[in-house]
Amino acid sequence: MIAKNRLKRNLIYILTSIVLSFIISSIYIFSPTLPTSIDNRLKDYMFNIRGEIAPKTDSIVIIDIDEKSLQKLGQWPWSRDILSRILKNLTQNNIAIIGLDIVFAEEDRTSPHNIFKKLNIKEEDIVNYDFEFAQTIASTPTILGYQFEFEDKKHINKEAPSIQTIFIEKNKKLGNNYLLQAKGTILNIPVIQDNSYSSGFFNNIPDNAGVIRSVPLIISYDEEIYPSLALETLRIALGIKRIYINYDENGVKDLQLDDYIIPTDRHGRLLINFRGKEKTFKYISALDIYNNDFKKEDIENKIALIGTSAAALMDLRATPFESIFPGVEVHANAIDNIIAKDFLYEASWVDGANIFLIFFLVLFVVFLTKKIHLIFIPILTTSLLFLTSYSLYYILFNYGLVLNIFFPLITIILATIITIMLQYFYEIKKKDEIKNKFASKVSKDVMEQLLKNVDNNQLQAQNKEITVFFSDIRGFTKISEDIKQPDLLVKYINQYMTPMSEIITKNKGTIDKYIGDAIMAYWNAPFDIEDHEDKAVQSALEQLEKLKELNVQLKQQNQPLIDIGIGITTGIATVGEIGSIGRSDYTVIGDTINIGSRVESLCKFYGVKLIITNFTKDSLKENYIFKYLDYVQLKGKEEAIELWEVIHKEHLSKDLEKELELYNQAIILYKKEKLEEAKKLFTQLNEINSSNINNLYIQRCTDFLNNKNFKKVYKHENK
């Protein structure tokens, strides 16, 4: 029965774990918005724990249109002759390639050409800054920037930029329609755009929280694919012509530039492994480049990205490290990630891995939590949260694999809460079962001890030393015949049973059952009871005293008086849940119970009200008055036992004391086989107070003297 209940409980835990796993997984799949936002914040926190790290390559430098440059060279936009000079100075100092994180969507208003045109002054050979800038673009290793539009606007530009990149798509049918789809463009003016070798978009698309965590490397527009400024700048710097786009069933798997394999998400976006806060990379003021006031080695053979950190120009972004971060440095981080092959990526199988982790953690947490005590659960939960967080942190920054952080952590918390609730439910259920089984059987103290130790297997079957108690009403058949009405008979017997039961439970005994007019009880099970032998004997003595009071009441009610016999013995018994499937009880079985029942039945034979065996007497710690009765061998038993009567101290008068002294002398003579002397003393005792025990020994001495065959062990064949 216990094994069946344990199996049923384990199945409920398993089914609950599976249901919880499906619920959390469904939220992960179908309602990711809020969890994803929290997950991103957790990843940001991990970036801050890791701290800033140096760029993996020193081949990137940022030419910064900073506050100092704006103060000296004037407000933005600058005249294009200033920018031409900057590009020329970079080229003359052997810059490898220049990426412009700027779009020139309008003509230069400060150009003399435009000024003369506005004034309707017709002059030939007037300087055109746009044209000169375009020539500078054409003669320097400069990659232009532009921007895609993703919303349909009224006057949106539909012109597409020309590209030099050759894209080769593999398994496109598997990953169709996952690329970001642009609606329009913001391009450089034609004279500039047409003179560039190549260009790339510089869209940095923040997530829902407004934080840049990834950048698109490719975008689809008008059924063509276009590279980002970072990707195109790096491609040309490396001298690579073809970019392979590898798809799988989840979308874009990765991009490949020769031996550079760039893992992306399904939309072709690169998760940025940010190196740190603003100015982690080498920054050189645009003013210093304009004035040629810099060290050549700072830019020689390097990739230069021209952008701004000036707040007034509003090219500032939020990143995991800080809320104000130059957009141009996002491109620098992307290029550094690719060159160093130091990627963060969400593998195509990451959703499956996250769902597997959810199922695993639920089962693991439920299994562990239900095995330990409630007070240790906070320690376990805290430890699991820490270990899981550290593992995900380690995987993120050592292997670059981006797993979900929020769902594993919330899974641990929810699984713990659910398990605690189940444990609480089962604890209440178990306590209710214990209350139902023992509410009318045991004392309040024993009940409290059982409930405190509800999980320590107290109710499992075991062999244990107990003291068993049997009591029975003498002549109850005649009483039931005299009280013919059933309701009156029940009321009559309850008058006796109620105080007798209360005495047993008060002394921490357990009432096993009522057998008609008999009571069976035991001590030291299911919970250990100190001095259980004394408590059983004390209960018997108290019952005998209580019976005197009850008989006074019964006499006044003109109802039959009650006489009882009580038998007590101590020994090993099997205790536990015994019965059939669906109907059982916690009880005791074994030879000790049989002996207790037979000892009680001998009370009438010896003419006494309370008999205990030597097994109980030898373990008693309190001082009692004992009267030896007999040394008997019960039917079916090989071992003989001693039977003793226990007399209440309050009943010990001087006459009774003298009588017991004489009785003990007679017993000693009897045991020494001085039967004639023993018979005389028993006869003398019978003249003082005739009793069954005196007559028994007188008859026994007579029989032994006549038969000359003395038996120290008397066999109770009739029992």
Beta strands, then each sheet from edge to edge (+ up, - down):
strand 1: 60-64
strand 2: 97-100
strand 3: 142-149
strand 4: 166-170
strand 5: 184-186
strand 6: 198-201
strand 7: 214-216
strand 8: 218-221
strand 9: 224-227
strand 10: 242-248
strand 11: 251-257
strand 12: 260-263
strand 13: 269-271
strand 14: 282-285
strand 15: 303-307
strand 16: 316-317
strand 17: 325-326
strand 18: 462-473
strand 19: 510-515
strand 20: 518-523
strand 21: 564-580
strand 22: 583-589
strand 23: 610-613
strand 24: 625-634
strand 25: 641-647
strand 26: 714-716
sheet 1: 5+ 3- 2- 15- 1- 14-
sheet 2: 5+ 3- 6-
sheet 3: 4+ 10+ 11- 12+
sheet 4: 7+ 13-
sheet 5: 8+ 9-
sheet 6: 16+ 17-
sheet 7: 19+ 20- 18+ 21- 22+
sheet 8: 19+ 20- 18+ 21- 23- 25+ 24- 26-
end
